[in-house]
Amino acid sequence: MVVVTVTGRAPEERAGRRRRLALARLAEQREGVWLRPDNLALRPDPGRDPGVTGFRAVPDTDPSTLAARLWDLPAWAERADELADRLAGSPADGPADLAPGFELSAAVLRHLQADPLLPEELLPPDWPGRALRQTYDRWDRRYRQVLRDWARSV
């Protein structure tokens, strides 16, 4: 648990703090109170942000229920399935595929960055995170080969 302990900051500073906490895979339970399971080494650096204080906390309620309230897991899973389908349907076969492939790659990477990386016991059955990463890795190897071939030919 991370609690924002300062008030009255400029909007840019508050937005930067929110971005850093979200990139550390925390979710905001209420304004100024951010949570996540302790399964990652990613943590906000208090030395970098003296306006937050970290705590270890254990929920009084079911952790799965809390995780489902903090992260919109069904929406993330639905988008992951859509992106996996797009990866399967858009092979990188030649130079004409490079621009749309770049856009697709960016969309997948943005989505993976939003994966809360929860412990397996807090995820719904058939969580598509691992499958999307594997599909993307295969697709990306092919895309990079097409890009290398095109760059050598130019």
Sequence and secondary structure as in RCSB ss.txt:
>XXXX:A:sequence
MVVVTVTGRAPEERAGRRRRLALARLAEQREGVWLRPDNLALRPDPGRDPGVTGFRAVPDTDPSTLAARLWDLPA
WAERADELADRLAGSPADGPADLAPGFELSAAVLRHLQADPLLPEELLPPDWPGRALRQTYDRWDRRYRQVLRDW
ARSV
>XXXX:A:secstr
 EEE   S  HHHHHHHHHHHHHTT EEEETTEEE  S  S    TTT TTEEE     SS HHHHHHHHS HHH
HHHHHHHHHHHHHH    SGGGHHHHHHHHHHHHHHHHT     GGGS TT  HHHHHHHHHHHHHHHHHHHHHH
HHH 
